[in-house]
């Protein structure tokens, strides 16, 4: 995938029995000041259906040098084709 002036990799592995995502991995900078990237993994912990689409939720995110998830996220709502122009161009008072 494109990254700055070159390319970077983003690996997605699938469960051979279900065809669902098993993990998503990339090398990422943890902090903006980091000089080296660290392996970062998102692992689905479950699946929910929204508008007929199966979405990983909850999911855990782990920095490999930590070994345990630093973030567990859960999708509560999904909206498609929403006009977000007003939101994007809004300025805080």
C-alpha positions as CSV (number, residue, x, y, z in Angstrom):
1,X,0.0,0.0,0.0
2,X,1.2,3.6,-0.7
3,X,3.1,5.2,2.2
4,X,4.8,8.6,1.9
5,X,7.2,8.4,-1.1
6,X,7.1,4.6,-1.3
7,X,5.1,1.6,-0.2
8,X,4.5,-0.2,3.1
9,X,2.9,-3.5,3.9
10,X,-0.4,-4.3,5.6
11,X,-1.1,-8.1,6.1
12,X,-4.5,-9.5,6.5
13,X,-4.9,-13.2,7.4
14,X,-8.1,-15.2,7.1
15,X,-9.5,-18.2,9.0
16,X,-9.5,-21.0,6.4
17,X,-12.7,-22.5,7.9
18,X,-14.9,-19.4,8.0
19,X,-13.2,-17.1,5.5
20,X,-13.4,-14.3,8.2
21,X,-10.5,-12.1,9.1
22,X,-8.2,-13.6,11.7
23,X,-5.7,-10.8,12.1
24,X,-4.6,-7.5,10.5
25,X,-0.9,-6.6,11.0
26,X,1.3,-3.7,10.1
27,X,4.5,-2.0,11.1
28,X,3.5,1.3,12.7
29,X,5.1,4.2,14.5
30,X,3.7,4.2,18.1
31,X,4.6,7.8,18.6
32,X,5.2,10.6,16.1
33,X,8.7,10.9,17.4
34,X,9.6,7.2,17.1
35,X,12.5,6.4,14.7
36,X,11.6,2.7,14.3
37,X,8.2,1.0,13.6
38,X,6.7,-1.6,15.9
39,X,4.5,-4.5,14.8
40,X,0.8,-3.7,15.5
41,X,-2.0,-6.3,15.3
42,X,-5.8,-6.0,15.3
43,X,-7.5,-9.3,16.2
44,X,-11.3,-9.7,15.9
45,X,-12.8,-11.1,19.2
46,X,-16.3,-11.4,17.8
47,X,-18.5,-10.5,14.9
48,X,-21.7,-8.4,14.5
49,X,-23.9,-7.8,11.5
50,X,-24.9,-4.2,10.6
51,X,-27.1,-3.6,7.6
52,X,-26.4,-7.1,6.4
53,X,-22.6,-6.7,6.6
54,X,-20.5,-8.8,9.0
55,X,-18.1,-6.5,10.9
56,X,-15.4,-7.5,13.5
57,X,-16.6,-6.4,16.9
58,X,-15.2,-6.4,19.5
59,X,-11.6,-6.3,18.4
60,X,-8.3,-6.1,20.3
61,X,-5.3,-4.0,19.2
62,X,-1.8,-5.0,20.4
63,X,1.7,-3.6,20.1
64,X,3.8,-6.8,19.9
65,X,6.5,-5.5,22.2
66,X,3.8,-5.1,24.9
67,X,2.3,-8.5,24.3
68,X,-1.2,-7.6,25.6
69,X,-3.9,-5.5,24.1
70,X,-3.7,-1.8,24.8
71,X,-7.1,-1.2,23.2
72,X,-10.3,-3.2,22.8
73,X,-12.9,-1.6,20.6
74,X,-16.6,-2.4,19.9
75,X,-18.6,-1.1,17.0
76,X,-22.0,0.3,18.2
77,X,-23.4,1.7,15.0
78,X,-22.6,1.7,11.3
79,X,-23.9,4.3,8.8
80,X,-23.2,4.2,5.0
81,X,-23.2,7.0,2.5
82,X,-23.6,9.7,5.1
83,X,-23.1,13.3,4.0
84,X,-20.2,14.4,6.3
85,X,-19.2,17.6,4.5
86,X,-20.7,19.9,7.2
87,X,-18.9,17.9,10.0
88,X,-15.6,17.9,8.2
89,X,-15.6,21.6,7.4
90,X,-17.0,22.7,10.9
91,X,-14.7,24.7,13.1
92,X,-14.9,24.6,16.9
93,X,-15.9,27.9,18.5
